[in-house]
Amino acid sequence: MTEKLYDKDAYKTEFTAEVLNCEQIDNEYWIILNRTLFFPESGGQTPDVGSLVIDKDEKPGCGGCISDGYKAERIEVSDVQIREGVIYHKVSAEIDPGRKVIGKIDWKHRFDNMQQHSAEHIFSGTVHRLYGYDNAGFHLSDNTVTMDFNGVLDEEQVREVESIVNRAIYENIEIIVSFPTDEECENIDFRSKKEIDGQIRLVTIPGYDICACCAPHVRRTGEIGILKVEGFQRYKGGVRVRILCGNRAFTQFRAEHDLMNKLSVDFSVPYDEIGGRIEDLKDEIEKLKSKLIETNRKLSEIKRNAVPKDKKNVVLVEDEMDAITMRKSVNSLMEEHPGYCGIFAGNAKSGYRYIIGIKDGDAGIVQGLLKEICDAKGGGSPQMVQGTAQNINEEDLYNFWDRLDNVVSGCC
């Protein structure tokens, strides 16, 4: 069993150890140390990362030798896993068993995880105390922290818990790590996500939570800085809550502040009026859309009237047109032209929406031929079909329509 130094001191960043074993698996090296500060992936939390170097005091003149013919000042530790009490470190180079190494964890990564995890305990403990729900799933990665509770929380309840957690942070409470005996555990009401065999490690935040946990935590709640609920949603009959804490929350707040500042400058309004300005712009956009639709309808009508009456197959390509106007335009063309009548709205870059109709025939034939020359999808009835078309330009559409009689007769 690997000695878990992180259990004794979560703030220590360097340690010495002996390499017990080194194994190559699929071009990757995994080593076992007799002791380690590297916390392995466990309990929903990502592992520590960092580096190892050969202890130069072990062999004078070694110069950082790792194995015969190889020298390095720093060996990366990119993953850490635990199996049956043995901790495996994924390293960037082979290290011979028996070598003494000096390990150094990435403190920024470690402390960031500690902030998130300690805050999660306060949040989960508060939810359990107020509403009786259990944290049935916890995930802490380098970008996301989620908690899955087995009961539903509404927005007001989530905000209440968020406020309580931040109050606990401001109180700067000492976080206590203990290893109670089995007899002592019988008299302690603590949370645990699973049955635990062997020694139980309890993380206690007085007044807020007691939970069995193997991960490193901050010494006092004030070191968390702040907790902000990023969002929540219904999930598997309960609710999934996303949080940001400490430096992650600060980074997000700064990005949002920069955005608000830019919007304030661009709109020439104070922060508290940005929302109203956006609503005004949305109204203006809707009005402009209505005007554009009406303008396009009139232009389409002019283009339809300009088509020679004796033309059999007709297609019009528009920059923008709503579905109702497209259908009306196709119906009008079908009244005046006996062949295939189509309207394509869009452009070559983003693709087209289309409606194709024929008064006496099968519009699906043209749709099938269209699928042979571009990425077209859709369906409908023999009289009228509709869908989308990608990877074709306006010129190719007109050329395709000009050859339509020959193409149709050739395919049938």
N, C-alpha and C positions, 0 to 999 in steps of 0.2 A: 504494500500500500504506500502510495506517495504521501509524504508529510506535507500537509496543506498549510503553508506559511501564511496564506491570506486569511485563514481563520483567526490567527493570532494578532495580526496587524494589517488592516486594510490600507494603511497609509504608507507602508514600506514599499519602496520601488526597486531596490536592488537586493540580490541574494547570491550566495554561492551554493553550488550543488555538484554532485557527481553524476556523470552519465552512466546509467545502468545498462541501457540497451539502445541500439540504433537499428531500425529496420527500414528497408526500401520497399515501398508498395506503389506500383504504377508510376515509377519515376519520381516518387515523393519520399522524403525522409521523415520518419517519425521516431522521436527519441523518448526514452523514459528517464526521468531524473529521480534521485532519492528524495528530493524535497523541491518545492516550487512555490513561487508567488503568483504564477499564472493561473487565474481562475478559468476553469474549463467551461465550455458551453453547457448550461444546465438550467433547469427551471424556467425555460423560455428566454434566457438571457444569452447574448452573444459572448464569446470568450475574450479574454485579454489577448493583446498582441504586444510585441516588443522585440527584444533581441537577446542573443547570447554571444559571449566572447570567451575564448579559452583563458583560463586563469594563468597569466604569464608567470606567476610565482611558482606554479607547479613544475615548470620545466624551463629553467633559464635559457634564453637564446631561442626559444621556440618561435617567437615573433608572431604568435597567433595561429600556429599550425592547428588545423582541424584533423586532417588525415594526411598520410604520406603524399607529398607533392602538391598539396593544396594549402593556400594561405588566405586568410581573410581577417579583417578587423571586426567584422560584424556579421553575425548569422541571424537572418530574420526568423522570427517566430510568428507565423501567420494564422495558426489555428491551434486550438487546445481542446482535447476531448477526454472524457473520463469513462472508464469501463471497469466495473467491479473494484472500485477504489484505486485503480491505477490510472495515472494521468499521462496522456500521450501528447507530445508537442510536435507539431509539423514545422520543420526547419528547412532552410534554403540550401543546406549542404550537409554532407555526412560528417558525423562526429563519432570518433572511436569510443567504445565503452571504456570506462575507467578514467576518462579525462575529467578534470575539474573545470567547471565553467562558472562565469559570472553572468547572471541573468538580470535584465532590466525591463520592466514593464513600461508600456506607453501610458504615462500617468494621466495625460489629457483624456485618453479613451477610457481608462479605468474610472476616473472621477466623474466623467459624464454619465457612465452607466450607474455609478453609485447615486448620483442625484436623481436620476429617473426612477431607480428601483426603490429608494427610500420613500420617495413621494408616492409611488404606487402602493406601498404598504399603508400609508396614512389614508389614501383614497379608498382602498379596498376595505380597510378596517372600519372606516366611517360608513361606507355603504352597508357593510354587514351589521354594524351596530344600529343604524337607523332603520334599515329596511329588511334585514335578515337574509340578504342575497349573498351568495358565495361567488368569489372570483374563480370561474371555471376554466379560464384560459388567459395566459399572460404571455405577451411577446415583446421583447426588448431588443431591437436591432440598432444599427448605427443611425437609422433615420426615423424609425417609428416606434412608438410605445402604445400598445393596445391592451385593454382589459375587457374580458368577456364575462359579464355577470349573468347568472341564471334567473334573472327577473327583470322586468321592464322598469326603466326610469324615464320620467318625462323631463322636459327642459328645465322646469323650475327645480326639480329634485337634483338634477346634475349641477345646476348653478349653486344650490345650497351646499352640496358636498364640496364643490370647488372652493367656496368661501371658507368652509371649515378647514380644509387642508391648508390653505394659505394662512389662516389664523395659527394653525399648529406650527407652520414654518416660522412665522414672526415671533412665536413664543420661544424659539431656539431651545427646544427640549433635547436633553441628552438621549441618544439612542443606545440602548443597552443590549449587548450580545452575551448570551449565557448558554451553558451546557448543563441543564438540570438532569438529575437522576430520574430513573423511571418512577420512583416513589414521588418525587417532587412534581413530575408531570401530571400525576393523577389529580393534583389539586390546582392545576393551572388551566384556565380556559383559553386555549390558543387556536388560531386558524392553521389549517394545513390542507394543501391541495391533494395530498395522497398519504397513504399509510407509510410510516417510516420505520425501517428496521435499523436497529443500532442506536447510536448516540444522537439525540435530538439537539439541534442548534436553534435557539429561540432568539428572535429579534424583537425587542420590546420598545415601543414608543409610548411612554406612560400617558394614560388618558385617551389614547387613540387606537392602539393596536398591539397585539401580541401574535406573532406568526412564526411558524417553523420555516427557516430559510437558510440556504447554504452560501448565499452570495455576500460580497462585501457591501457595506453601507457606510454612509457618512456618520461622523461622530455626533453631530447635533443637527437638528432639523433646519436651523438657519442656513446651513451650507447648501441646502437645496435651492435657495434663492427665491423661486416662485414656481407655481404650477398653473398652467393654463390649459383648459380643456379645448382641444383643437376641433373636436366634433364628436358626434355619437350617432348610432343608427341601430335599428332593430336587427337582432342577429340570433338565429337558432332559438327563438322563443324568449330571448332575453334582450340584452343590449350590449353593444360593443362601444367602448369609450376610448378615444384617442387623446393623449396628453403630450404636452411639451413642458420640460422643466429646466431650470438652471440656464446654462449657456444656450441650450437649444431654443428656449423660450425667448431669451434676449435677442438671439439672431433673427428669429421670426418677427419679433416686435420691431426691430430696426428696419427690416425689409418692408414691413407694412407701413411704418412711419415714412420711409422714403417714398413709397408709393402714394401715400396720402399727401405728402408734401408736393409731389409732382402734379397730382390731380388738382390740388389747391392752386398751384401756379397756373396750370393749363386752363382751368375754369375761371380763374380770377375770383375765387370765393374762399371764405374761411373754411376750416376743417368741418365745422358743424353744419355747413350748408352744401357740402359735396353731394350728400344723398339726394337732396332736393334738386340739385342741378342735374344729376344723372336722370332723375325721373322726368325733368323737363326735356332733356335730350332724347329720351326714349319716346316721349310724345311727339317730338318734332320728327323723329325717324319714322314713326308710324304714319304721320301725315304725309311725309315725303314718299313713303312707299305707296300710299294710296294714290298720290298724284302720278307717280311713275307708272303704276298699273294702268291708270286711265290714259296716260300718254301713250303707253305701249299698245293699248287696245285700239286707240285711234290710228296709230302708225300701222298696226297690223291690218286694220280695215283698209287703209289707203293702199298697202301692198297687195292685199287680196284683190281689190278692185282693179289694180294695174295688171294683174295676170290675164293674158289673152283668154277669151272665153272658149276658144276652140282647143286649148291645151288640155290634154287628157290627165296626165299625172302631174301633181303640183306639190311642191314642198316649200315651206318658208322657214328660215332660220332666224330666230330672234335672240337678242342679248338677254332679255328677262321677260317673263310672262307668267302670270299666275295660272293655276290649273284650270280654273273656271273659264278664263278667257281663251286658253288653249283649246279646250273642248268646244267652246262656241265657235272658234275660228275654224276648226276642222269640220264641224257640222255645216258651216256656211260654205266652205270649199266643196264639200260633198254634194251640196245642192246644185252647184254650178259646173262641176267637173266630174266626169264618169269614172275616172281612174282612181289611183291611190293618192290620197291627200294626207300630207303630214305637216306637223308643226314641231320644230325642235327649238327648245329654249335653253340657253346657256352659252358655253364657249369651249374651245378645244382643250384648254388647260384644266378646267374643273369638271368638264363633261356636260352632257345634255340630258334634259328630260324630254320625252317625246310622246306624242299621240299620233297614231296613224289610223285612217279610216277609209272605207270604200263602201259606196251605196249598194253595189251589186258585185259581190266577190268575197274574197277571203284576205283580210288584212294580215293574218298570221303568216301568209306566204312571204310578204315583204319583211316582216319581223324576223323570220327565219333566215332570209338572205342577209339582213343587216348583221345578224350575229356572226355571219361568216367573214365579214370584213372589219369588224371592230368588237370591242367588249360590250355587248348589249345584253340587257336583261329585261324581262317583262312578260306580260301576258294579256289576255282579254278574250273578246268574242270574235267571230269571223268578221263582223262589221267594224269593230274598233279595238285596237290594242294600244297599250301604253307601257312605258318603262324608262330605263336610263341607258345611255350610250357613252362609252369612254373610248379614248384613243382614236378619235376621228376628228377631222377639222371641217369647217364650213364648206370649203371648196370640194372636198371629197363627198360630202353629203349631196351637193347639187349635181355633181358628176354621176353619182350613183342613181339619182332620180332621173336624170336625162337618159340613162341606159336601161331604165326599169322595165320597159316593155320587152326588150330583147332578153334581159336577165330572167324575167319571170317565165317567158315562153321557153327559154332554154332549160330552166329547172323543172318545168312541168311537162 
